Structures are given as C-alpha cells and as structure tokens.
Amino acid sequence: MNYCTILKIILTLSLLLALLIKIPISEVFSVLFDANILLLLISISLVPAAYVIKAVKWNILLKHVRIQMNFLTILKVILIGTFYGMLTPGRVGEIARSYYLEHKKSITTPTILWDRLTDVFALILLSFFSFLFLFSNNMILIELILALICLFVIIIFLIINPKIISFFTKLIKLPEESKDSYLDTMRAILSSKKVLFKVFIWSLCYYLIISILALIALKALDFNINMLLFFAVPMLILVGNLPITISGLGLRELVSVLCFTALGEEASVGFSFSILVFIITMVIPGIIGGCYILTMRLGVET
C-alpha cells in the first residue's frame, strides 16, 4: 500500500468522522432503521436493470473494436469491476475488468476508459442542470463542479496523448506494440461519433434508472421528503467519482448533507441517503462481483 492510498484512506475516515461528530450517529441509525422495507426492496429490484444497461453500453464499445463476448460474461465482468471500483478512489479499480478478459489489455482497456468517460460526461451534463435548478448560490458546490469539469478535460488529455502514454509504457516496461495498440484503439473509438453517441445515450439511461432507484430509496427514508432532491442525485454520484477518497466515501456524504440542508431537510437524512444509495448501487453488486472472483480462484485451485 503506497502513501497516496494511505492518505486517501485517512481523508475518507476523517471526512466521515467529521460528519458524524456534527450529525449524531444515533440519528443516522434511527433514519436507516425506520426506513420503509417495501420501498427499499423496490429500489433494490431496479439494480439488475441498471447493470444490464451498463453491460449493453460496454458491449457496444467491445463490438466496435471487434471483440465478441457472451452477454452474461460481460455482465459478470462488470460486477467484478464494481467490486474493485468500490475499494478504490474514483472507482479506478474498474480497470481490473481487462484482467478478466482473454483479449489484449491494450485493446480492452480503452473500451473501459471510454465507458467511464461517457459516464462522467453524462453526470457532468445532468449535474449542470441540477446545479442551475437548485444550488446556483452554493459556492462550495460551484467549486466542486468546476473542479470535476477541469479534471475530466485533463484526464481525456492524459489518456490520449502519445507522449504521455509513451512515457508511461516505458516506465512500466511495456512493449512498444502495446502502446501502439492502445493508442490505435483509443483513436478508433474517439473517431466514431456514432458509437460514442450511442454509449452516451445508454449512460443517460443508466443514470435515469439510478436516479429513480435513489428517489424510491429517499422516499423509503422519509415519505414526505422534498421531491426536488431527486435532481441532486447526479451531483452526488459525480462527486463520488473524484479520486480523492475511497469510492467517494465521505466527500459524497458531505455534498449530500449540503444539498439536503440547502433545501431545508435534516442533515441526518442526507447522510443516511448517501450511504444507503452507495450500498444499493455499489456494495451489493460489488459483493456479488467479489463472490465471482472467489469462485474463479477456487476453480483454479481445484
């Protein structure tokens, strides 16, 4: 474990602790334990639909680079990626998907990167409208949105710049052909506006399902909650993609509390809501992905 990871773990725990000092943990437990079980089950039932959409989206990119795979295998690999994603800052662990495919990593990795980039772009677009509609006077949220947009542009520049990729491949001693294959695949996807548009539309569909799922979970916590908080969901997910804390924990909860209190709702409900949505959309699928990893390893050992 390197110093950067240790620092992010410390920051994650510090943010969560700071929030729980201001928000009594007894209130958080009370909100969670009083949740409507039926609505929670309905919310959880939408998760498979969301992950099927993720699989359809990634499959479009894989087919574009001439990789044909069984759809259930794609879905399984996405769940495995979710397991690694929930344990890493900015969900960068999802790159691990490429290690569970039999194809060249220099070809599969670009499909994962563009999959994630279209997700972030969709979230930025949705968050921008949410921001204008609800939180245009909140300077903290303004700064976060601007930081994410800048980070998005920087990341695109880094992953398609030949000199940077060449430096990186030499640093980790990858063959020259791997670099060329990677760059060719990145450009092939970037040059296909039709494919990127399709993937972007599926990203919007995915986050629509997630937002509906989150709204039902929110109503499960407090049936009389302000419905406008539905529009805050993309912002919470977007902030969770910042590679500052582990899987966005702490930072996402902070923004959730800011959004809820800005609309006159209880901070404890905002904190509980963020944790609950994380459990439903990431932890539960991630555990399933972890079980697949364990099964595969046991299969190898036997």
TORKOL-4160 file (C-alpha; in steps of 0.2 Angstrom, whole numbers, padded with zeros to 4 digits, m for minus):
302
<pt num="1" X="0000" Y="0000" Z="0000"/>
<pt num="2" X="0008" Y="0017" Z="m0005"/>
<pt num="3" X="0007" Y="0033" Z="0004"/>
<pt num="4" X="m0006" Y="0041" Z="m0008"/>
<pt num="5" X="m0018" Y="0027" Z="m0004"/>
<pt num="6" X="m0015" Y="0028" Z="0014"/>
<pt num="7" X="m0018" Y="0047" Z="0013"/>
<pt num="8" X="m0034" Y="0044" Z="0004"/>
<pt num="9" X="m0040" Y="0031" Z="0017"/>
<pt num="10" X="m0036" Y="0044" Z="0031"/>
<pt num="11" X="m0045" Y="0058" Z="0022"/>
<pt num="12" X="m0060" Y="0046" Z="0019"/>
<pt num="13" X="m0061" Y="0042" Z="0038"/>
<pt num="14" X="m0058" Y="0060" Z="0043"/>
<pt num="15" X="m0072" Y="0066" Z="0032"/>
<pt num="16" X="m0084" Y="0053" Z="0039"/>
<pt num="17" X="m0079" Y="0056" Z="0057"/>
<pt num="18" X="m0081" Y="0075" Z="0055"/>
<pt num="19" X="m0098" Y="0072" Z="0048"/>
<pt num="20" X="m0103" Y="0060" Z="0062"/>
<pt num="21" X="m0097" Y="0072" Z="0075"/>
<pt num="22" X="m0109" Y="0085" Z="0069"/>
<pt num="23" X="m0123" Y="0073" Z="0065"/>
<pt num="24" X="m0126" Y="0061" Z="0080"/>
<pt num="25" X="m0124" Y="0043" Z="0074"/>
<pt num="26" X="m0140" Y="0038" Z="0084"/>
<pt num="27" X="m0150" Y="0050" Z="0072"/>
<pt num="28" X="m0142" Y="0041" Z="0057"/>
<pt num="29" X="m0146" Y="0024" Z="0064"/>
<pt num="30" X="m0164" Y="0030" Z="0068"/>
<pt num="31" X="m0167" Y="0036" Z="0050"/>
<pt num="32" X="m0160" Y="0019" Z="0042"/>
<pt num="33" X="m0169" Y="0008" Z="0054"/>
<pt num="34" X="m0186" Y="0017" Z="0052"/>
<pt num="35" X="m0185" Y="0015" Z="0033"/>
<pt num="36" X="m0199" Y="0008" Z="0023"/>
<pt num="37" X="m0194" Y="m0010" Z="0019"/>
<pt num="38" X="m0206" Y="m0012" Z="0004"/>
<pt num="39" X="m0199" Y="0004" Z="m0004"/>
<pt num="40" X="m0181" Y="m0002" Z="m0001"/>
<pt num="41" X="m0185" Y="m0019" Z="m0009"/>
<pt num="42" X="m0192" Y="m0010" Z="m0024"/>
<pt num="43" X="m0177" Y="0001" Z="m0025"/>
<pt num="44" X="m0165" Y="m0014" Z="m0024"/>
<pt num="45" X="m0176" Y="m0023" Z="m0038"/>
<pt num="46" X="m0170" Y="m0009" Z="m0050"/>
<pt num="47" X="m0152" Y="m0013" Z="m0048"/>
<pt num="48" X="m0152" Y="m0028" Z="m0061"/>
<pt num="49" X="m0160" Y="m0016" Z="m0074"/>
<pt num="50" X="m0146" Y="m0003" Z="m0071"/>
<pt num="51" X="m0132" Y="m0016" Z="m0073"/>
<pt num="52" X="m0140" Y="m0024" Z="m0089"/>
<pt num="53" X="m0139" Y="m0006" Z="m0096"/>
<pt num="54" X="m0120" Y="m0005" Z="m0091"/>
<pt num="55" X="m0117" Y="m0021" Z="m0100"/>
<pt num="56" X="m0126" Y="m0016" Z="m0115"/>
<pt num="57" X="m0116" Y="0000" Z="m0115"/>
<pt num="58" X="m0099" Y="m0008" Z="m0113"/>
<pt num="59" X="m0104" Y="m0022" Z="m0126"/>
<pt num="60" X="m0106" Y="m0008" Z="m0139"/>
<pt num="61" X="m0088" Y="m0002" Z="m0136"/>
<pt num="62" X="m0082" Y="m0020" Z="m0137"/>
<pt num="63" X="m0090" Y="m0024" Z="m0153"/>
<pt num="64" X="m0083" Y="m0008" Z="m0161"/>
<pt num="65" X="m0065" Y="m0015" Z="m0158"/>
<pt num="66" X="m0071" Y="m0032" Z="m0164"/>
<pt num="67" X="m0072" Y="m0041" Z="m0148"/>
<pt num="68" X="m0087" Y="m0053" Z="m0147"/>
<pt num="69" X="m0092" Y="m0059" Z="m0130"/>
<pt num="70" X="m0106" Y="m0068" Z="m0121"/>
<pt num="71" X="m0118" Y="m0055" Z="m0114"/>
<pt num="72" X="m0118" Y="m0064" Z="m0097"/>
<pt num="73" X="m0099" Y="m0064" Z="m0096"/>
<pt num="74" X="m0099" Y="m0046" Z="m0099"/>
<pt num="75" X="m0111" Y="m0043" Z="m0085"/>
<pt num="76" X="m0101" Y="m0054" Z="m0074"/>
<pt num="77" X="m0085" Y="m0045" Z="m0078"/>
<pt num="78" X="m0094" Y="m0028" Z="m0074"/>
<pt num="79" X="m0099" Y="m0034" Z="m0057"/>
<pt num="80" X="m0081" Y="m0039" Z="m0054"/>
<pt num="81" X="m0076" Y="m0022" Z="m0059"/>
<pt num="82" X="m0088" Y="m0015" Z="m0047"/>
<pt num="83" X="m0080" Y="m0025" Z="m0033"/>
<pt num="84" X="m0063" Y="m0017" Z="m0037"/>
<pt num="85" X="m0071" Y="0000" Z="m0040"/>
<pt num="86" X="m0079" Y="0002" Z="m0023"/>
<pt num="87" X="m0062" Y="m0001" Z="m0015"/>
<pt num="88" X="m0053" Y="0012" Z="m0024"/>
<pt num="89" X="m0053" Y="0031" Z="m0026"/>
<pt num="90" X="m0063" Y="0037" Z="m0041"/>
<pt num="91" X="m0068" Y="0019" Z="m0045"/>
<pt num="92" X="m0052" Y="0017" Z="m0054"/>
<pt num="93" X="m0052" Y="m0001" Z="m0049"/>
<pt num="94" X="m0064" Y="m0004" Z="m0063"/>
<pt num="95" X="m0049" Y="m0005" Z="m0075"/>
<pt num="96" X="m0047" Y="m0023" Z="m0067"/>
<pt num="97" X="m0061" Y="m0028" Z="m0079"/>
<pt num="98" X="m0047" Y="m0030" Z="m0093"/>
<pt num="99" X="m0038" Y="m0043" Z="m0082"/>
<pt num="100" X="m0054" Y="m0054" Z="m0083"/>
<pt num="101" X="m0055" Y="m0054" Z="m0102"/>
<pt num="102" X="m0045" Y="m0066" Z="m0113"/>
<pt num="103" X="m0041" Y="m0052" Z="m0126"/>
<pt num="104" X="m0026" Y="m0040" Z="m0126"/>
<pt num="105" X="m0027" Y="m0027" Z="m0112"/>
<pt num="106" X="m0021" Y="m0014" Z="m0124"/>
<pt num="107" X="m0037" Y="m0016" Z="m0133"/>
<pt num="108" X="m0049" Y="m0019" Z="m0119"/>
<pt num="109" X="m0043" Y="m0005" Z="m0108"/>
<pt num="110" X="m0048" Y="0009" Z="m0120"/>
<pt num="111" X="m0066" Y="0002" Z="m0120"/>
<pt num="112" X="m0066" Y="0003" Z="m0101"/>
<pt num="113" X="m0059" Y="0021" Z="m0101"/>
<pt num="114" X="m0072" Y="0027" Z="m0114"/>
<pt num="115" X="m0085" Y="0018" Z="m0104"/>
<pt num="116" X="m0081" Y="0028" Z="m0089"/>
<pt num="117" X="m0078" Y="0044" Z="m0098"/>
<pt num="118" X="m0095" Y="0044" Z="m0106"/>
<pt num="119" X="m0102" Y="0041" Z="m0088"/>
<pt num="120" X="m0093" Y="0056" Z="m0081"/>
<pt num="121" X="m0098" Y="0067" Z="m0096"/>
<pt num="122" X="m0117" Y="0062" Z="m0094"/>
<pt num="123" X="m0115" Y="0065" Z="m0075"/>
<pt num="124" X="m0107" Y="0082" Z="m0078"/>
<pt num="125" X="m0122" Y="0087" Z="m0090"/>
<pt num="126" X="m0135" Y="0081" Z="m0078"/>
<pt num="127" X="m0127" Y="0089" Z="m0063"/>
<pt num="128" X="m0125" Y="0106" Z="m0073"/>
<pt num="129" X="m0144" Y="0107" Z="m0075"/>
<pt num="130" X="m0147" Y="0101" Z="m0057"/>
<pt num="131" X="m0135" Y="0114" Z="m0051"/>
<pt num="132" X="m0143" Y="0128" Z="m0061"/>
<pt num="133" X="m0160" Y="0122" Z="m0055"/>
<pt num="134" X="m0157" Y="0120" Z="m0036"/>
<pt num="135" X="m0140" Y="0126" Z="m0030"/>
<pt num="136" X="m0133" Y="0140" Z="m0040"/>
<pt num="137" X="m0130" Y="0151" Z="m0025"/>
<pt num="138" X="m0119" Y="0137" Z="m0016"/>
<pt num="139" X="m0101" Y="0142" Z="m0018"/>
<pt num="140" X="m0094" Y="0125" Z="m0012"/>
<pt num="141" X="m0104" Y="0116" Z="m0025"/>
<pt num="142" X="m0099" Y="0128" Z="m0039"/>
<pt num="143" X="m0081" Y="0125" Z="m0035"/>
<pt num="144" X="m0084" Y="0106" Z="m0035"/>
<pt num="145" X="m0092" Y="0106" Z="m0051"/>
<pt num="146" X="m0079" Y="0117" Z="m0059"/>
<pt num="147" X="m0065" Y="0105" Z="m0052"/>
<pt num="148" X="m0074" Y="0090" Z="m0059"/>
<pt num="149" X="m0075" Y="0098" Z="m0076"/>
<pt num="150" X="m0057" Y="0103" Z="m0076"/>
<pt num="151" X="m0052" Y="0085" Z="m0070"/>
<pt num="152" X="m0062" Y="0077" Z="m0084"/>
<pt num="153" X="m0053" Y="0088" Z="m0098"/>
<pt num="154" X="m0036" Y="0084" Z="m0090"/>
<pt num="155" X="m0040" Y="0065" Z="m0089"/>
<pt num="156" X="m0045" Y="0065" Z="m0108"/>
<pt num="157" X="m0029" Y="0074" Z="m0112"/>
<pt num="158" X="m0018" Y="0062" Z="m0102"/>
<pt num="159" X="m0026" Y="0046" Z="m0109"/>
<pt num="160" X="m0025" Y="0050" Z="m0127"/>
<pt num="161" X="m0008" Y="0060" Z="m0128"/>
<pt num="162" X="0005" Y="0049" Z="m0137"/>
<pt num="163" X="0020" Y="0057" Z="m0127"/>
<pt num="164" X="0012" Y="0054" Z="m0110"/>
<pt num="165" X="0007" Y="0036" Z="m0115"/>
<pt num="166" X="0024" Y="0033" Z="m0122"/>
<pt num="167" X="0032" Y="0039" Z="m0105"/>
<pt num="168" X="0020" Y="0028" Z="m0095"/>
<pt num="169" X="0023" Y="0012" Z="m0106"/>
<pt num="170" X="0042" Y="0014" Z="m0104"/>
<pt num="171" X="0041" Y="0017" Z="m0086"/>
<pt num="172" X="0032" Y="0001" Z="m0083"/>
<pt num="173" X="0042" Y="m0008" Z="m0097"/>
<pt num="174" X="0028" Y="m0012" Z="m0109"/>
<pt num="175" X="0031" Y="m0017" Z="m0126"/>
<pt num="176" X="0031" Y="m0004" Z="m0140"/>
<pt num="177" X="0017" Y="m0013" Z="m0149"/>
<pt num="178" X="0006" Y="m0012" Z="m0133"/>
<pt num="179" X="0007" Y="0007" Z="m0134"/>
<pt num="180" X="0003" Y="0007" Z="m0152"/>
<pt num="181" X="m0012" Y="m0005" Z="m0150"/>
<pt num="182" X="m0018" Y="0006" Z="m0135"/>
<pt num="183" X="m0017" Y="0022" Z="m0145"/>
<pt num="184" X="m0025" Y="0015" Z="m0161"/>
<pt num="185" X="m0040" Y="0008" Z="m0151"/>
<pt num="186" X="m0042" Y="0025" Z="m0141"/>
<pt num="187" X="m0042" Y="0034" Z="m0158"/>
<pt num="188" X="m0054" Y="0021" Z="m0166"/>
<pt num="189" X="m0067" Y="0024" Z="m0153"/>
<pt num="190" X="m0064" Y="0043" Z="m0152"/>
<pt num="191" X="m0066" Y="0044" Z="m0171"/>
<pt num="192" X="m0083" Y="0035" Z="m0171"/>
<pt num="193" X="m0095" Y="0049" Z="m0165"/>
<pt num="194" X="m0110" Y="0037" Z="m0169"/>
<pt num="195" X="m0103" Y="0024" Z="m0156"/>
<pt num="196" X="m0099" Y="0037" Z="m0143"/>
<pt num="197" X="m0116" Y="0045" Z="m0145"/>
<pt num="198" X="m0124" Y="0028" Z="m0143"/>
<pt num="199" X="m0114" Y="0025" Z="m0127"/>
<pt num="200" X="m0118" Y="0042" Z="m0120"/>
<pt num="201" X="m0137" Y="0039" Z="m0123"/>
<pt num="202" X="m0135" Y="0022" Z="m0113"/>
<pt num="203" X="m0126" Y="0032" Z="m0100"/>
<pt num="204" X="m0141" Y="0044" Z="m0098"/>
<pt num="205" X="m0152" Y="0029" Z="m0097"/>
<pt num="206" X="m0142" Y="0021" Z="m0084"/>
<pt num="207" X="m0142" Y="0036" Z="m0073"/>
<pt num="208" X="m0160" Y="0039" Z="m0075"/>
<pt num="209" X="m0163" Y="0021" Z="m0068"/>
<pt num="210" X="m0151" Y="0025" Z="m0054"/>
<pt num="211" X="m0160" Y="0042" Z="m0050"/>
<pt num="212" X="m0177" Y="0033" Z="m0050"/>
<pt num="213" X="m0169" Y="0020" Z="m0038"/>
<pt num="214" X="m0162" Y="0033" Z="m0027"/>
<pt num="215" X="m0179" Y="0043" Z="m0027"/>
<pt num="216" X="m0188" Y="0027" Z="m0021"/>
<pt num="217" X="m0174" Y="0024" Z="m0008"/>
<pt num="218" X="m0176" Y="0043" Z="m0002"/>
<pt num="219" X="m0195" Y="0040" Z="0000"/>
<pt num="220" X="m0191" Y="0025" Z="0010"/>
<pt num="221" X="m0181" Y="0035" Z="0022"/>
<pt num="222" X="m0194" Y="0049" Z="0023"/>
<pt num="223" X="m0210" Y="0048" Z="0013"/>
<pt num="224" X="m0213" Y="0067" Z="0015"/>
<pt num="225" X="m0196" Y="0072" Z="0009"/>
<pt num="226" X="m0194" Y="0087" Z="m0004"/>
<pt num="227" X="m0195" Y="0079" Z="m0021"/>
<pt num="228" X="m0183" Y="0091" Z="m0028"/>
<pt num="229" X="m0169" Y="0082" Z="m0020"/>
<pt num="230" X="m0171" Y="0069" Z="m0035"/>
<pt num="231" X="m0161" Y="0082" Z="m0045"/>
<pt num="232" X="m0147" Y="0081" Z="m0033"/>
<pt num="233" X="m0143" Y="0063" Z="m0036"/>
<pt num="234" X="m0132" Y="0065" Z="m0052"/>
<pt num="235" X="m0122" Y="0078" Z="m0042"/>
<pt num="236" X="m0119" Y="0066" Z="m0028"/>
<pt num="237" X="m0114" Y="0052" Z="m0040"/>
<pt num="238" X="m0102" Y="0064" Z="m0049"/>
<pt num="239" X="m0093" Y="0069" Z="m0033"/>
<pt num="240" X="m0091" Y="0051" Z="m0029"/>
<pt num="241" X="m0081" Y="0049" Z="m0045"/>
<pt num="242" X="m0067" Y="0061" Z="m0038"/>
<pt num="243" X="m0052" Y="0051" Z="m0035"/>
<pt num="244" X="m0049" Y="0060" Z="m0018"/>
<pt num="245" X="m0057" Y="0047" Z="m0006"/>
<pt num="246" X="m0060" Y="0028" Z="m0007"/>
<pt num="247" X="m0075" Y="0026" Z="m0018"/>
<pt num="248" X="m0080" Y="0044" Z="m0014"/>
<pt num="249" X="m0085" Y="0040" Z="0004"/>
<pt num="250" X="m0085" Y="0055" Z="0015"/>
<pt num="251" X="m0085" Y="0068" Z="0001"/>
<pt num="252" X="m0101" Y="0061" Z="m0007"/>
<pt num="253" X="m0109" Y="0062" Z="0011"/>
<pt num="254" X="m0103" Y="0079" Z="0014"/>
<pt num="255" X="m0111" Y="0085" Z="m0003"/>
<pt num="256" X="m0127" Y="0076" Z="0001"/>
<pt num="257" X="m0128" Y="0084" Z="0018"/>
<pt num="258" X="m0125" Y="0101" Z="0010"/>
<pt num="259" X="m0139" Y="0098" Z="m0003"/>
<pt num="260" X="m0152" Y="0092" Z="0010"/>
<pt num="261" X="m0149" Y="0106" Z="0022"/>
<pt num="262" X="m0149" Y="0119" Z="0007"/>
<pt num="263" X="m0167" Y="0113" Z="0004"/>
<pt num="264" X="m0172" Y="0113" Z="0022"/>
<pt num="265" X="m0170" Y="0094" Z="0026"/>
<pt num="266" X="m0162" Y="0086" Z="0040"/>
<pt num="267" X="m0143" Y="0083" Z="0039"/>
<pt num="268" X="m0145" Y="0065" Z="0046"/>
<pt num="269" X="m0157" Y="0061" Z="0032"/>
<pt num="270" X="m0144" Y="0067" Z="0019"/>
<pt num="271" X="m0130" Y="0057" Z="0026"/>
<pt num="272" X="m0141" Y="0041" Z="0028"/>
<pt num="273" X="m0147" Y="0043" Z="0010"/>
<pt num="274" X="m0130" Y="0044" Z="0003"/>
<pt num="275" X="m0124" Y="0029" Z="0012"/>
<pt num="276" X="m0140" Y="0019" Z="0008"/>
<pt num="277" X="m0138" Y="0023" Z="m0011"/>
<pt num="278" X="m0120" Y="0018" Z="m0011"/>
<pt num="279" X="m0124" Y="0001" Z="m0003"/>
<pt num="280" X="m0138" Y="m0002" Z="m0015"/>
<pt num="281" X="m0129" Y="0003" Z="m0031"/>
<pt num="282" X="m0111" Y="m0002" Z="m0027"/>
<pt num="283" X="m0109" Y="m0013" Z="m0012"/>
<pt num="284" X="m0122" Y="m0026" Z="m0016"/>
<pt num="285" X="m0117" Y="m0028" Z="m0034"/>
<pt num="286" X="m0099" Y="m0027" Z="m0028"/>
<pt num="287" X="m0101" Y="m0041" Z="m0016"/>
<pt num="288" X="m0109" Y="m0052" Z="m0030"/>
<pt num="289" X="m0093" Y="m0047" Z="m0040"/>
<pt num="290" X="m0082" Y="m0052" Z="m0026"/>
<pt num="291" X="m0091" Y="m0069" Z="m0025"/>
<pt num="292" X="m0087" Y="m0072" Z="m0044"/>
<pt num="293" X="m0069" Y="m0068" Z="m0040"/>
<pt num="294" X="m0069" Y="m0080" Z="m0026"/>
<pt num="295" X="m0077" Y="m0094" Z="m0036"/>
<pt num="296" X="m0065" Y="m0091" Z="m0051"/>
<pt num="297" X="m0050" Y="m0093" Z="m0039"/>
<pt num="298" X="m0057" Y="m0108" Z="m0030"/>
<pt num="299" X="m0060" Y="m0116" Z="m0048"/>
<pt num="300" X="m0041" Y="m0113" Z="m0052"/>
<pt num="301" X="m0036" Y="m0120" Z="m0036"/>
<pt num="302" X="m0046" Y="m0136" Z="m0038"/>
